[in-house]
Amino acid sequence: VKPLFLEDNKVFERMVKEAVENIPELFIQHMTNLEIKIEDDNEQNLLGVFEGIPLIDRYNDQSYMPDVITIYEKPLIEISNS
């Protein structure tokens, strides 16, 4: 397996975009009001984190701030090279 070396974060962004575009429709239909962010790194060495209200805790008659999934580039690249 070749190590993953990215010359800039645009390559990583394209990879994330392609992965999201390939999520099955069964799941996409539940991914409304969602923002996906990419950040370089984090102090907890997480690969990603979800911030929001789980679907089972929501009420239909209320509006909510967008949920956010943050994907951390550096830890994902490091783990893919190990």
C-alpha positions as CSV (number, residue, x, y, z in Angstrom):
1,V,0.0,0.0,0.0
2,K,1.4,3.4,-1.0
3,P,1.6,6.1,1.6
4,L,-0.9,9.0,1.0
5,F,0.9,12.3,0.2
6,L,-1.2,15.3,-0.7
7,E,0.4,18.3,-2.3
8,D,-2.4,20.5,-1.0
9,N,-5.7,20.2,0.8
10,K,-7.6,20.6,-2.5
11,V,-6.9,16.9,-3.2
12,F,-8.2,15.9,0.2
13,E,-11.3,18.1,-0.3
14,R,-12.1,16.4,-3.6
15,M,-11.7,13.0,-2.0
16,V,-14.2,14.0,0.8
17,K,-16.6,15.4,-1.8
18,E,-16.4,12.2,-3.8
19,A,-17.0,10.1,-0.7
20,V,-20.1,12.2,0.2
21,E,-21.4,12.0,-3.3
22,N,-21.2,8.2,-3.1
23,I,-23.3,7.9,0.1
24,P,-26.4,5.8,-0.7
25,E,-29.7,7.6,-1.2
26,L,-31.1,5.7,1.7
27,F,-28.8,7.8,4.0
28,I,-28.7,11.0,2.0
29,Q,-32.4,11.6,2.5
30,H,-31.8,11.9,6.2
31,M,-28.8,14.3,5.8
32,T,-30.7,17.6,5.5
33,N,-29.6,20.8,7.2
34,L,-26.1,19.5,7.4
35,E,-22.7,21.2,6.9
36,I,-19.6,19.2,6.3
37,K,-16.3,21.0,7.2
38,I,-12.7,20.0,6.7
39,E,-10.1,21.2,9.2
40,D,-6.4,20.4,9.4
41,D,-6.1,19.0,12.9
42,N,-7.4,18.9,16.4
43,E,-6.0,18.5,19.9
44,Q,-7.8,15.2,20.7
45,N,-6.4,13.4,17.7
46,L,-10.0,12.7,16.4
47,L,-10.6,11.7,12.8
48,G,-13.9,13.6,12.7
49,V,-16.7,14.8,15.0
50,F,-20.5,15.3,14.7
51,E,-22.0,18.4,16.4
52,G,-25.8,18.6,16.4
53,I,-29.0,17.0,17.6
54,P,-29.5,13.3,16.8
55,L,-32.5,12.7,14.6
56,I,-34.4,10.7,17.3
57,D,-34.2,13.7,19.6
58,R,-35.8,16.2,17.1
59,Y,-39.3,17.5,16.9
60,N,-40.8,18.2,13.5
61,D,-42.4,21.5,14.5
62,Q,-39.1,23.1,15.6
63,S,-36.3,24.6,13.6
64,Y,-32.7,23.8,14.4
65,M,-29.2,25.1,13.6
66,P,-27.5,23.0,11.0
67,D,-25.7,19.9,12.2
68,V,-22.0,19.9,11.5
69,I,-19.6,17.1,10.6
70,T,-16.0,18.1,10.9
71,I,-13.5,15.9,9.2
72,Y,-9.8,16.3,10.3
73,E,-7.4,15.9,7.4
74,K,-4.0,15.4,9.2
75,P,-5.1,12.5,11.5
76,L,-6.9,10.7,8.5
77,I,-3.8,11.0,6.4
78,E,-1.6,9.8,9.2
79,I,-3.7,6.7,9.9
80,S,-4.0,5.9,6.2
81,N,-0.2,5.8,6.1
82,S,0.2,3.4,9.1
